[in-house]
Amino acid sequence: MEVDRVKKKGGSKSKKKNKHKQKRSVANLLKQVEEKLDAFQYEEALGLCEEAIARDPSNVKALETAAPILLELGGEEKAYEYLRAAVQLCPDSGYSKYMYLGQMCSGDEAVAYITKGVELMTQLYAKGGEKAGEASSSSAVISEEVSAEKLSNGYCTLAEMFLTDCCFLPDAEQRCLECCTKAVSIAPQNPEAHQAMASYLLTKGDLEGAKESLVKCLELWLPHQGTPDAILPPYPARINCAKLLMELEEMEKASCILEHLLKEDDEGGRGVVPTGLAQLPQPGHDCSKILSYRS
């Protein structure tokens, strides 16, 4: 009987050792993933992620890392599966998975995901933007930081939902305004926050208010357009800004933005030009091509 106890004790140690070795191996794989991503080698990075998940299916960091790569490579179905698994395993930290799921879903489901994501972002921001999982020693938790601009953009995303997919909700208008107001108050220097407010005001028919918000938006970045190392809003955001300007009959400003976008080395010219948005003066450039880009 004593021999059996010794064997069992030894076996338990062996299992713990193997489990520790497996976790360490997964951590090494995820480190290699970061290196591949830094080199823009997405397919190789995905292969390493898949291997890590195969070794440890409950590793949240592996799941949350693999999902955006899959989205980049067109694997939406698998990405959704991984993000849902990550939510089940770690529902109260890691806002990114909720933001991704919100963009992949529609209606009430999308709002629920984005709302949860913004709530988690707000919690982190209230703590000074500290890293999620910082207090935990587990390498299976992905680290995230929240700046004022990132939280502001989260509210912009939620506001957009109330302007589009969920505009039918009885309180959509009020909730949209609340999100836009928070986005601006949290980060007054965030041009996308003022652009979101302009979109809301335009739907309300407040043309002067929309113009004022767009002026604030443009003042933050348009003068720097074309200068080296200028920090500009994302490509799709600038396209939407031009569309808003056109709706407000600010053709000269819209043309300025669109002409510069045409010069950028970007994958534009996809989709269908929305009705009524191609009537722009085109001084030597096919500006309507830019308007066909969809975010």
C-alpha positions as CSV (number, residue, x, y, z in Angstrom):
1,M,0.0,0.0,0.0
2,E,2.9,2.4,0.8
3,V,4.3,1.7,-2.7
4,D,1.0,2.6,-4.3
5,R,0.9,5.9,-2.4
6,V,4.4,6.8,-3.5
7,K,3.4,6.0,-7.1
8,K,0.3,8.1,-6.9
9,K,2.2,11.0,-5.4
10,G,4.8,10.8,-8.1
11,G,2.2,10.6,-10.8
12,S,0.5,13.8,-9.5
13,K,3.8,15.7,-9.6
14,S,4.4,14.5,-13.1
15,K,1.0,15.7,-14.3
16,K,1.5,19.1,-12.7
17,K,4.9,19.3,-14.3
18,N,3.5,18.4,-17.7
19,K,0.7,20.9,-17.3
20,H,3.2,23.7,-16.4
21,K,5.3,22.7,-19.4
22,Q,2.3,22.9,-21.7
23,K,1.3,26.4,-20.4
24,R,4.9,27.5,-20.9
25,S,4.9,26.2,-24.4
26,V,1.6,28.0,-25.2
27,A,3.1,31.2,-23.8
28,N,6.1,30.8,-26.1
29,L,3.8,30.2,-29.1
30,L,1.9,33.4,-28.3
31,K,5.2,35.3,-28.0
32,Q,6.1,34.1,-31.5
33,V,2.6,35.2,-32.7
34,E,3.5,38.8,-31.6
35,E,6.7,38.6,-33.6
36,K,4.9,37.4,-36.7
37,L,2.3,40.2,-36.3
38,D,5.0,42.8,-36.0
39,A,6.3,41.5,-39.4
40,F,2.8,41.5,-40.9
41,Q,3.0,37.7,-41.4
42,Y,-0.7,37.1,-40.6
43,E,-1.0,33.5,-41.9
44,E,2.0,32.4,-40.0
45,A,0.7,34.1,-36.8
46,L,-2.7,32.5,-37.2
47,G,-1.0,29.0,-37.5
48,L,0.8,29.6,-34.2
49,C,-2.4,30.8,-32.6
50,E,-4.3,27.7,-33.8
51,E,-1.5,25.5,-32.3
52,A,-1.7,27.3,-29.0
53,I,-5.5,26.9,-28.9
54,A,-5.2,23.2,-29.8
55,R,-2.8,22.8,-26.8
56,D,-4.9,24.9,-24.4
57,P,-8.5,25.5,-25.7
58,S,-9.3,27.6,-22.6
59,N,-6.5,30.1,-23.2
60,V,-8.3,33.4,-23.5
61,K,-5.3,35.2,-24.8
62,A,-4.9,32.8,-27.6
63,L,-8.6,33.0,-28.5
64,E,-8.7,36.8,-28.4
65,T,-5.4,37.1,-30.4
66,A,-6.6,34.7,-33.1
67,A,-9.9,36.3,-33.7
68,P,-8.7,39.7,-35.2
69,I,-6.2,37.8,-37.4
70,L,-9.0,35.6,-38.7
71,L,-11.1,38.7,-39.4
72,E,-8.1,40.2,-41.3
73,L,-7.9,37.0,-43.4
74,G,-11.6,36.7,-44.0
75,G,-12.4,34.0,-41.4
76,E,-15.4,35.7,-39.8
77,E,-17.2,32.5,-38.8
78,K,-14.2,31.0,-36.9
79,A,-13.4,34.4,-35.4
80,Y,-17.0,34.7,-34.0
81,E,-16.6,31.2,-32.5
82,Y,-13.4,32.1,-30.8
83,L,-14.7,35.4,-29.5
84,R,-17.8,33.8,-28.1
85,A,-15.6,31.2,-26.4
86,A,-13.5,34.0,-24.9
87,V,-16.7,35.7,-23.5
88,Q,-17.8,32.4,-21.9
89,L,-14.4,31.9,-20.3
90,C,-13.7,35.5,-19.2
91,P,-16.8,37.6,-19.3
92,D,-15.7,40.4,-17.0
93,S,-12.5,41.6,-18.5
94,G,-11.1,42.1,-22.0
95,Y,-13.3,44.8,-23.7
96,S,-11.9,44.2,-27.3
97,K,-13.8,40.9,-27.8
98,Y,-17.1,42.7,-27.1
99,M,-16.3,45.5,-29.5
100,Y,-15.5,43.0,-32.2
101,L,-18.6,41.0,-31.6
102,G,-20.7,44.1,-31.6
103,Q,-19.4,44.9,-35.1
104,M,-20.1,41.4,-36.3
105,C,-23.7,41.3,-35.1
106,S,-26.7,43.6,-35.6
107,G,-29.6,45.0,-33.7
108,D,-30.1,44.5,-30.0
109,E,-27.3,41.9,-29.9
110,A,-24.8,44.3,-31.3
111,V,-25.8,47.0,-28.8
112,A,-25.5,44.6,-25.9
113,Y,-22.0,43.6,-26.9
114,I,-20.8,47.1,-27.5
115,T,-22.4,48.4,-24.3
116,K,-20.6,45.7,-22.4
117,G,-17.3,46.6,-24.1
118,V,-17.7,50.3,-23.3
119,E,-18.6,49.4,-19.6
120,L,-15.3,47.5,-19.3
121,M,-13.4,50.3,-21.0
122,T,-14.9,52.8,-18.6
123,Q,-13.9,50.7,-15.6
124,L,-10.3,50.5,-16.8
125,Y,-10.3,54.2,-17.6
126,A,-11.5,55.1,-14.1
127,K,-8.5,53.2,-12.8
128,G,-6.2,55.3,-14.8
129,G,-6.2,53.1,-18.0
130,E,-4.3,50.4,-16.2
131,K,-3.8,47.1,-18.0
132,A,-6.5,44.5,-17.8
133,G,-5.2,41.4,-16.0
134,E,-2.4,43.4,-14.5
135,A,-3.2,42.1,-11.0
136,S,-3.2,38.5,-12.3
137,S,-0.1,36.4,-12.9
138,S,-1.9,34.4,-15.6
139,S,-0.4,34.8,-19.1
140,A,-3.7,33.6,-20.5
141,V,-5.3,37.0,-20.1
142,I,-4.7,39.6,-22.8
143,S,-3.4,43.0,-21.7
144,E,-5.4,46.1,-22.7
145,E,-5.1,49.8,-22.0
146,V,-7.7,52.5,-22.3
147,S,-6.9,56.1,-23.2
148,A,-9.4,58.9,-23.2
149,E,-9.5,58.8,-27.0
150,K,-10.1,55.1,-27.1
151,L,-13.0,55.3,-24.6
152,S,-14.4,58.3,-26.6
153,N,-14.3,56.2,-29.8
154,G,-16.1,53.4,-27.9
155,Y,-19.0,55.8,-27.3
156,C,-18.8,56.9,-30.9
157,T,-19.3,53.3,-32.0
158,L,-22.3,52.9,-29.7
159,A,-23.8,56.2,-31.0
160,E,-23.5,54.9,-34.5
161,M,-25.5,51.8,-33.6
162,F,-28.4,54.0,-32.4
163,L,-28.2,56.0,-35.6
164,T,-28.3,52.9,-37.8
165,D,-29.2,49.3,-36.8
166,C,-31.1,50.3,-33.6
167,C,-32.7,53.6,-34.7
168,F,-36.1,52.0,-34.3
169,L,-35.7,51.7,-30.5
170,P,-38.0,54.1,-28.6
171,D,-35.0,55.7,-26.7
172,A,-32.5,55.5,-29.6
173,E,-32.4,59.2,-30.1
174,Q,-31.8,60.0,-26.4
175,R,-29.2,57.3,-26.0
176,C,-27.4,58.4,-29.2
177,L,-27.2,62.0,-27.8
178,E,-25.9,60.7,-24.5
179,C,-23.1,58.7,-26.2
180,C,-22.1,61.6,-28.4
181,T,-22.0,64.0,-25.4
182,K,-19.9,61.6,-23.4
183,A,-17.5,61.0,-26.4
184,V,-16.9,64.8,-26.7
185,S,-16.6,65.4,-22.9
186,I,-14.2,62.6,-22.4
187,A,-11.9,63.6,-25.2
188,P,-12.6,67.1,-26.6
189,Q,-9.5,66.7,-28.8
190,N,-10.9,63.6,-30.5
191,P,-12.1,64.6,-34.0
192,E,-14.3,61.5,-34.3
193,A,-16.3,62.5,-31.3
194,H,-17.2,65.8,-32.9
195,Q,-18.0,64.0,-36.1
196,A,-20.3,61.7,-34.3
197,M,-22.1,64.6,-32.8
198,A,-22.4,66.2,-36.3
199,S,-24.0,63.0,-37.6
200,Y,-26.5,63.0,-34.8
201,L,-27.4,66.7,-35.3
202,L,-27.8,66.2,-39.0
203,T,-30.4,63.5,-38.5
204,K,-32.2,65.9,-36.2
205,G,-32.2,68.5,-39.0
206,D,-30.0,70.9,-37.0
207,L,-27.8,71.9,-39.9
208,E,-26.1,74.8,-38.1
209,G,-25.3,72.6,-35.1
210,A,-23.9,69.9,-37.4
211,K,-21.7,72.4,-39.2
212,E,-20.4,73.7,-35.9
213,S,-19.4,70.2,-34.8
214,L,-17.8,69.5,-38.1
215,V,-15.8,72.7,-37.9
216,K,-14.5,71.6,-34.5
217,C,-13.7,68.2,-36.0
218,L,-11.8,69.6,-39.0
219,E,-9.8,72.1,-36.9
220,L,-8.2,69.2,-35.1
221,W,-6.7,67.5,-38.1
222,L,-7.4,69.1,-41.6
223,P,-4.6,71.7,-41.3
224,H,-2.1,68.9,-40.7
225,Q,-3.3,66.9,-43.8
226,G,-0.4,66.2,-46.1
227,T,2.3,67.0,-43.5
228,P,4.9,64.4,-42.6
229,D,3.9,62.2,-39.6
230,A,0.5,63.9,-39.3
231,I,-1.9,62.0,-37.1
232,L,-5.2,61.8,-39.0
233,P,-8.5,60.1,-38.4
234,P,-8.8,56.6,-39.9
235,Y,-9.4,56.4,-43.7
236,P,-13.1,55.4,-43.4
237,A,-13.7,58.2,-40.9
238,R,-12.4,60.8,-43.3
239,I,-14.6,59.4,-46.1
240,N,-17.6,59.7,-43.8
241,C,-16.5,63.2,-42.9
242,A,-16.5,64.1,-46.6
243,K,-19.9,62.7,-47.0
244,L,-21.3,64.8,-44.1
245,L,-19.7,67.9,-45.6
246,M,-21.4,67.1,-48.9
247,E,-24.7,66.7,-47.2
248,L,-24.1,70.2,-45.7
249,E,-23.1,71.5,-49.1
250,E,-19.6,72.2,-48.0
251,M,-18.2,71.0,-51.3
252,E,-14.8,72.8,-51.2
253,K,-13.9,71.2,-47.8
254,A,-15.2,67.8,-49.0
255,S,-13.1,68.1,-52.2
256,C,-10.0,68.9,-50.2
257,I,-10.4,65.8,-48.1
258,L,-11.2,63.5,-51.0
259,E,-8.4,64.7,-53.2
260,H,-5.9,63.9,-50.5
261,L,-7.5,60.5,-49.9
262,L,-7.0,59.7,-53.6
263,K,-3.3,60.2,-53.2
264,E,-3.0,57.8,-50.4
265,D,-1.9,54.2,-51.1
266,D,-5.1,52.6,-49.8
267,E,-7.5,50.0,-51.1
268,G,-10.4,52.3,-52.1
269,G,-13.0,52.1,-54.9
270,R,-15.0,49.2,-53.5
271,G,-18.8,48.9,-53.3
272,V,-21.4,51.1,-54.9
273,V,-21.5,55.0,-54.8
274,P,-24.4,55.9,-52.5
275,T,-27.2,57.8,-54.4
276,G,-26.6,61.5,-54.4
277,L,-23.0,61.5,-53.2
278,A,-21.1,61.4,-56.4
279,Q,-22.0,65.0,-57.5
280,L,-18.8,66.6,-56.4
281,P,-16.5,69.0,-58.4
282,Q,-13.7,66.8,-59.5
283,P,-10.6,69.0,-60.4
284,G,-8.5,66.4,-62.2
285,H,-9.4,63.5,-59.9
286,D,-12.1,60.9,-59.9
287,C,-13.4,61.7,-56.4
288,S,-16.5,59.5,-56.8
289,K,-14.2,56.5,-56.5
290,I,-13.3,57.4,-52.9
291,L,-17.0,57.8,-52.1
292,S,-17.6,54.2,-53.0
293,Y,-15.3,53.0,-50.3
294,R,-17.2,51.4,-47.4
295,S,-16.0,51.3,-43.8
